[in-house]
């Protein structure tokens, strides 16, 4: 009893002793960061313009030429090398056949037919029936209206091509993701092995997958599908593993006590009880696949993404807006259908509602009606080809062009002033500091900041990444991209903290804003570029603003959750001590949510960096332009591949630093 009473006293005494030490470390860390920045600025003033490793847009290094030679060598030996003949070519053939099969069903005319096997009327019928079967009549109405609207836009075939690629990628991804997720949920060892690979797959910007995949699988649907499933599989794996682990231990033990084998426990207990969460993982996989399929237009993937890319390259805002709207409509429909499937519970089906008692016969009748629609769309031309000339899409494009012209004529002064303030006041000075400083000075500063913020391991990671960045031969472009990324992240955090605190302190604001943030996260990245292209023209600032809008929703949510998790008793104590609202926010809630703020910074950086290549389509330049040019110009393939590697290195470096800083802050 005496020991039990003495132990808390000793713990409190230790806490009192360690508190000033923690504070001293915080002050010391800030002083070290300030010292690093001061030394950097002084040496920049002395050494400006020296050893900057600048490389002209058309110039290549030995590494770039080596990448070009490897690409040429692989192309020459593709049909003779056993590795390609019996492995890569076979994978490409299987994926191409899968995509071609689904395209032949709903989008592209197969051999011997002028139209697909299932025309627009059958596809709309299937969409409505499936939505009703897994959800309810409201979701079915949304699906029918959404798919019909795609045809009225004049984008039926493009939309079906996008859907075909998405379904192909999701099908293949789930073939691997669900078993791997179940295995990770059952085995702690396998989960520990798998987690770093999943982290890497989700940290690496999506566009970086594209160039290496084209090296082995050529440009086209196969590479697009494989890139998409690499990007889309991790959410399904993680959520499935979480679902398996969330099943109560008592339930599993009860099944074991009844003599169930591991296979029976899995099929009869674990999977049925985790079904709802697994379907939620499928929802996330579909959303990720749709976002990536549109981006894969850079490697000649058919569909809506190709229309958007071509329109952006020609600065045709109207056409890009119409196609972007179609992507949003498809994303909303797929999201609502899969969300309804995850939210539908068996007890609701077994309730005493009179309508639900007739659900099975009604589903049977609906299946017959859907089969009739499929037959009609297969047989009759009017039910196969969507009627009309897409007048609604033409009207949307003309309206977008008119709005763009009006905006540029009447708001150019305001938008240009805002652009110039950010560009001249924040972006240009920081970019000059990074690009005009000697490379070794910038590298030393990044390594030093990594050590101070994240510890020695983060500093070592930063050192390795800096060395490899120098080796890529695109150091100057990397620093230009880094400047834009940091500026965009600063803007993201300013918005994230402002709106996140507002949401965290008010449930009413949270209920209003959260659906908007969820909808913003559903939209593929391409869609963000279109309105800002109209507002700001084809400049690097357009890419920055699009990246800010893309990254802000997740940052706001993380900050809001961090503020909301601050104990009510702490806030009440501060209020009773006479603190006003501003003091409670700045002195209590934000300091106690430091871990969430650091995590929000981490996610903001990663999301912003993932928009680098998309920004290259609208004048962002630097690494984004290098990657895009590598796809379109054969002689720049090696440089584009090196630029993709540089984006990965930047992402890994800042992910490790900010994650380590988040852990230290939480500790």
N, C-alpha and C positions, 0 to 999 in steps of 0.2 A: 504493500500500500504506500509505503514511504517512497519507494522507487517510482511508482506511478505518479506521485505528486511532484517529485523533484524533476522528472523528465520534461514536463511542459515548461517549468521555470528555466531550465537550461536552454530549451529551444527558443523561448522568447528572448533570452539574453543573447543568444547567438544571432537572432534576427535583428536585435537592436545594434549589435556590433557590425553586422554586414550591411545594414542600410546605408550608412555614410560611405562605405567602400563602393557600393553600387553607384551612388551619386557621383563619387569622385571619378569612377571609370567613365561615366557618361560625359562629364565635363572634359575629361582628358581626351576622350574619343573625338569630341567636337573640336578640341584644340588641334589635335593631330590632323583632322580633315582640313581645318582652316590653314594649317601650316603647309600641307601638300598643295593646296590651291594657290597659296601665295608664292611658293617656290616655282610652281608651274608658270604662273603669270610673269614672274620676273625673268625666268629663263626664256619664255616665249618672246618677251620684248627684246632680248639680246640675240636670240637665234632664229628669229622669224624667217620662214622661207627656206631654211636649210634642211636637207635630208628628209624631205617630205614624202618621198617615194611616189611622186605623181606619175600617172600613166595616162597617155592620151587614149581617147575612145577607140581608135583603130589599132593601137599598139598591143602587142602580145608579148608575154614572157615565155621563158623556156617551158614552164609548167603548162601554160595554155597551149603551146604547140604540141606538147606531149599528149595532152588530153585530146587534141585534134587528131593526132596520129593514132591514138588508141581507138578513137571513134571510127576512123577510116579502116583500121585493121580489122575491127570487129565487123564492119560492114562487108569487107572483102571475104571474110572467113565464115560469115553467118551460116552459109549453106554447106560448109564442109567440116567445121569444127564439131567434134562429137558432143561437147558440152551444150552447144546450141541445137544440134540436130535432135538430141534425145532428152533435152531438159527445157531450155528456154523457149525454143520453137514450139515444143509440145504444149507448154503452159499457155503461150500466146494463142495457139490454135484452139485450145479448149475455151479460153475466155472469149476469143473472137466468135466462136460458134455459139456460145451462150448468148452473147450480145446480139448477134445476127438473128438468132432464133426469136428472141423477145422483140427485136425490131420488126421482124417479119410478121409477128402477131399483131402489133398495134401501130407501127409507124412507117416502115419501109415496105414497098411492094416486093414480095418474094418472087423467085423465078417462076414465070408462067402466069402471073397475075398482075393486073394493072393497079391493084390496091392491096393494102394489108389484109391479113386473114380476118381480123376483127376491125370493123370500121368504127367511126366516132360514136354511133348510136350504141353499139355493143360495149365500148369502153365506158361511156357515161353510165350505162345500165349496171355494169360490173362495179364501178365506183360507188354508185348509190346503194346497191345491194350489200356490198361488203361493209360500207359505213353503217348501214342500218343493223346488220348482223352483229357487228362488234360494238356498236354504240347505241344510237337512238335515231329517231326520225329527223331531229334537228341537224345532227351531223350528216345524215344522208342527204338532206336538202342542201346543206353547205357544199358537199362533195359534188352533187349534180350541178349546182349553180357555178361552182368554181371551174369544173372541167368544161362546161358549156361556154363559159366566158373565155377560156383559152382559145376555143375555136372562133369565137366572135372577134377576137383580136387578130385573127389571121395567122395564128402561130400554132395551129394544131399539130402539124408534123414535127416542128421543132420541139414542142412541149412533150410529145410522145417519145422523141429521141432522148430527151433528158430523163423522162420517166423510165425508159428502157435501160439506160445506163445506171440509173439509181437503183432500180430493182436488181439488176445483175450484180452490182457491187454489194448491196445489202445481203443478197442471197449467199454469195461466196463468203462475205465477212462473218455472217452468223454461223455458217458451217464450221468455222474455226473458233469464233468468239464465244459461243455458248458453251461448248465443251471445255475450252480453256478457262472460262469463268467458273464453271462448276468445279474443275480441278483446283483452281486457286482458292475457291471457297472451302474445299475439303482439306487442303494441304497447306499448312503454314509455310513449309519449306518451299514449295512450288510458288506460293504467293510472293515470298521474299525474292526468289529468282526472277519472277516475271515483272515485278513492279518497276525496276529500273528501265526495262525495255519499254514498258508502257509510258513511263515518264518521258523517255527520249522521243518516242513517237508523237506524243502530244506537245512536247516542247519545240520540236523541230518545225519551222514554218512549212506550211503545206506545199508551197511551190517548189521546195527543195527536192521533194520526191520525184518531180517530173523529169528533170534532166537525166539522172542516172537510169531511170526506168526506160526512157527512150533509147538508151544505149543498148539495152538487152531485149526490149520488146517492141522497138520501133515506135514511130509516131502513129497514134490512132486509138481506137476504142480499147484495145487490150491494156496499153499503158495507162490510159485514163481510168479504167476499171480497177487495176491493181493499185494505182495511187490512191484512188478513192477508198478502197477497202482498208489500206494501211492507215488512212486517216480516220476512218469511221469505226474500225474494230475496237480500239481501246475503251470507249465508253461502255459498250456492251460487255466487255470482259470485266471491267471494274464493277459495274452495277450488278452483274450476275453473281460475281464473287461476294459482293456485299449482301445480296439477297440470300444466298446460301448460308452465310455466316449469321444472318439475322434471325434465322429460325431458332426458336427457344430450345435450349439444351434439354429441358425436361421432355419435350415432345420427341426428340431423337432418342433419348434414353428409354422412353416408354415403348417406342417401336423396337428398340434392341431387346428390351425385356420380353417382348412377345415373340422373339425369335426371328425377327426380320433380318435378312442379309443386308450388306452394304448397298447392293444394287436395288433391293426392294425398298430400303429406306430412302434412297435417292429418288426412285420413280414414284413411290406412294406417299412420301412425306415431304422431303426437302423441296422438290420441284413444284408440286402443287401448292405448297404454302408460300413459295416465293414467286409464284406466277405473275402476280401484279407488278412486282418490282422488276422482274425480267422483261416484261412488256415495256416498262418505262425505259429500260436500257435499249430496247429495239427502237423506241421512239427517238432516242438521242442518236442512235446509229443512222437512222433514216435522215435526220436533219443534217448530220455531219456529211453524209454521202451526197445529199442534194447540194450543199454548199461547195463541196469539192468537185462534183461533176461539172458545175458551171465554170469553175476555175480551170478545169482540165481542158477547156477549149483552147488553151495556149498550146496544147499538143494535138490539135486537130480533132478533139472529141466533138461529135455532132450535138446539136441541140441549142437551147436558148443561150447558153454561155457563149457559143460561137457568134451568135447574132449580136450579143452585147459587146464582145471584144472588137468585132469589125466596126460596129458603130462608134465605139470609143476611139478607135484608131483614126477614124475619119471625122471625129468630133460631131457626129450626128446624134444630138441629144434626144430628139424625138424618138428615133428608132430604138436607141438604148433604153429610154424610159419605158417604152411599150414592152420590150422584152424583159426588162427588169421587173415591171409590174407582173408579168406572167410568172416569173420565178417566185415572187412573193406570194401570189395566189396559190401556186402549187405547194409552196412550203406551208402555208396556213392550212390547206386542206389535209396534207399528209400529217401535219402536227396534230390537228384536231381529231383525226380518225384514230391515230395511235394513242393519243392521250385518252380518248373515250374508251379505247380497248383496255388500257391499264386501269382506268377508274371504274370499270364495270365490275360489280361484285356478284358472286353467285347467290348470296342471300336475297339480293334484289330480284333476281330471276325467279326465286322460289317463293316470293311474297304472294299475298292473296289477291293482288290486283287482277280484275277480270280481264283486262287487256293482256296481261302477261300470261294468263292461262291459255290464250289463243296465240301466243308468240310462235310456237313451233309450227302449227298449221300455216300461219301467215308467212313464216320464213320459207316454208315449202312452196307456197304459192308465188312468193317473190322470186324464188330460184327458177321456177318455170317461166315466169315473165321475163327474167333476165336471159334465160336460154333462148327465148323467142327473139329478143332484141339482138342477141349475138348472131343468130341465124340470119335475121334480116340484114344486119350490117355485113355479113359474109356474102350474102347473095345479091343484094340490090345496091346499085351504085349510089343512089341518093342517100342511103343509110351508111355508106362507107366513106364517101368524101364529104367533109363538112361543108354545108351549103353556104353561099355568100362569098364575098371577096374580102372579108375582114374589114368592113367599113368602120367598125368600132375602133379597131386598132389604128386605122389611118387617122381617125378623129383624135384619138389619144395622142398619137405622134405629132399631129399638127398643133394640138393644144399645148403640148410640151414645148414645141419649137416657138410658138407664139409667146408663151410664158417666159421662155429663155430670152427671147429678143427684148421683151418688155423689161425684164429684170436687168439685163445688161444695159439698156438705154436709160432706165430710171433709177436703178439702185447701184450702178457701177461706182459712183462716188463713194457711197457708204461701204460697199463690200471691198473696194480697192483700198480705202483708208484703213479698214480693219486688217486686211491682208498686209498692208505695208507696215502697220504698227507691230504686228507679230513678227513679220519677216525681218524688218530693220532693227527692231528693238530687242529681239530675242534670238531668232534663228541665225541671222548673218554673223553676229559677234561670236556666238558659240561655235558655229561651223568654221569660222576663221581660226579660232583658237585650236580646234581639232585638226584641221587640214594644213595649217601653216606652221604648226609646231613640228619639231623633229620627231620622227616616228618613235625613237627610243624614249623621248620625254613623255609623250602621250602614253606609251606602254608602261613606263615606270609609274606614272600617275594612276593609271587604271589598276595596276597590281597593288600599289599602296592603298588605294581606296578599297580594293577587295579585301585586303588583310584587315584593315581597320573596321570595315562594316561587317564582314562575314567570317573573319578568322583566317588562320593560316591555310586551311584547306581551300577556302574560296580564293585566297591569294594565289595559291599554286595553280588552281584551275585557270585563273585569269592570266597567269604567266604563260601557261601552255597555249591558251587561246590566242594571246597576243603574238606569240612566236609563230603559230600556224597562220594567223592573219597576214603577217609579213610574208610568209611563204606563198600565200595565194597570189600575190602580185597585184592585188586590188586594195591596197591599204588606204589610199586616198579616197576611193569610192566608199570604202567601209566607214571612214570617218565622216564623210558627208551623210551617209545613211544613219550613222550613230547620232549625229547632231539632230536630224529630223526626228529620230526615235525618241531621244531624250526630251526635246521640246514638246512633242506630242504627248509624252507620258506626263510631263509637268501639267499640261492643260487637262489631261484625263484626271489626274489626282485632284486638281483644283475643283473640277466639276464633281468628281466622286465624293470628295469630302463634304462639299456644300450640300449636294442633294442627299448624300448618304446620311449625314447628321439629321437632316430634315425628316427623312424616312424613319430613321432609328428612333426619333423622339416622338413621332406622331403615327399612330396606327391608321388614322384616316388617310394621311398622305401616302402611307405604304400601300393601302388598298387601291388608291388611285393610280400610283406610279408603277407598281409591280407588273400589272398586265402589259403596260406599254414597254417596260424593259424586257419582259419575256418575248414580246413580239419583235422587238429590235434584235434580240439574239437569234431569232429564227431566220431572219433575212440573210441570205448569202452576201459575202463582202462586196461583190461586184455592184450590188444595188446601191450601196452608199455613194459610189462615185458619181452617179448620174446627176443628182440635184446639185452637188457641189461643183461639178463641171460647168453647169449652167451659171452658178453664182460667181465663181472665181476664175473660170477659164482653165486651160491646160497648164498648170503650174505646180511646183512642188508643194505650195500651200494647200492646193486642192487635195493632194494625197494626205497631207497632215490632218486636215479637218475630217476627211473621210475616216482616217485611222482613229481619230479622237472619238467620233460618233460610234465607231465599231467597238472600241474598247471600253467606253464609259459605262454601259449597262452593267457588266459584270463587276466593275469597280464599285459602283454605287451600291450594289447588293451586298458586297463583302463589307464595306464600311458600315452600312445600315445594320447588318447583323452584329458587327462588332460593338457598335454603340448600344444596340438593344440588349446585348448580353452583359453590359455593366450592371452590377447588382442594384436593385431599387433602393436598398438600405443605404448604399453609399451616396446615391443622388439625394435621398431624403436628408441624410446627415449634412450634406453640403448646403442644401436649401435651408435647413434649420440654423445653420451657422451664418446665414445672411448673404450667401452667394447669389448673384443674379444669374440670368440665363446664360449670358456670355461667359461668365466665370465658370459655371458648371460645365459648359461645353469644352472650354479650353483648358481648364485646370483639373477636371475630373474625368469626363467621358472620353475625350480624345487620348489623354495619357494612358488611361486604362484599356483603351482599344488599340494600343500601339502594334500588337501582333497582327490584328486585322488590317491596319493601315499598311504594314510592311507586306503582308500577303496581297493586298489590293495593288500595291506598287508592282509586285512580281507579276501578277496577272495582267496588269495594264501594259507593262513592257512587252510581254509575250504576245498579247493581242495586237499591239501596235506593230511589232516586228513582223507579224504574219501578214500585214497589209503592204509590206514593202514592195513586193513584185506587182501587186495590183496597182499601186501608185505609179509604178514605172510605165503604165499604159497612158497616164495623163500628165506626163511631164515631170515626175518626181526625180528622174535621173538616177545616178549612182548605181548601187547594186541592183535595184529593181530594173533599171534600163538594161544593165548587163545581162541579166537573166532572160528578159524578153528578147533582146537582140540575139542571144545565143540560140533561141528556138527558131528565129526567123532567118538568120544569116549563118550559113554553114561554117565560114571561116572564123566566126566568133563563138562557136560552140564551146571550145575549151575555156574561154574567158567567162562565158555564162555559167559553166559548171563550177569554175573557181568562185564566182560571185555567189552561187548557191551555197557552196561550202562556207564562205565568209558569213553569210546570214546565219547558218547553223552555229558557227563559232560565237557570233555575237549573242545569239539566243542562249546558248549553253553558259557562256560567261556570266551574263546578267541574271539568268535563272538561278545559277548556283550562288551567286553573291546575295541576291535578294532572299532566297530561301534560307540561307544561313543566317542572314540578318534577322529574318522573321523568327527563326528558332531562338536566337540569342535574345531578341526582344521579349519573346514569350517567357523564356526562362527568367 
